[in-house]
């Protein structure tokens, strides 16, 4: 079974702190994603990575950065935490989409259990 | 821009009922559509994935259909049980962004009464 592990289930930090959220997957997936989930807004993509040291901005990257130094690990960094970053953060991973070959892909995303982050 | 809508937002049914959850999307340029289940305070669990060339997928009491041309998918749950109570989300892998972006609906919160 695919295992996506997020380092903390619950985290409480103070405004202005630098916060690290860690995610590790054990299936050798190329793609990794960070989402945040808020009531009424659903899941929104923050950043994703399709290879080591590669990263792409999602829909709401402001105030966040990411690091992918190893294939299995994708870190989300809140540079200076603010109260509006209080949320549920979800990490996901999947195999690479074979888009260039025009082949429909059957590569589901697998999610971790989430980190509920509170910024005081 | 791809948008995914799920109706209804919430649903309460008695145990044993068959039910249908609806998902619609605005752009048919997708690689696949995935249905997830989310329990309160937890992450997402993948239930079914339908490739864009497929019409349906089945797993146990679950059956998901896809009509790409009309931008619709349904998740059919047979003989519902209290353990099925959860939020169900659908998501499309958007072809226009090279397949890297998955667009999620807001979910349908299901409550099955014993």
Interface residues (C-beta under 8 A of the other chain):
Chain A: X4 X6 X31 X33 X40 X41 X42 X43 X45 X48 X50 X56 X58 X90 X92 X97 X99 X104 X105 X106 X107 X108 X109 X110 X111 X112 X113 X114 X116
Chain B: X31 X32 X34 X36 X41 X42 X43 X44 X45 X46 X49 X51 X52 X53 X89 X91 X93 X95 X98 X99 X100 X101 X102 X104 X105 X106 X107
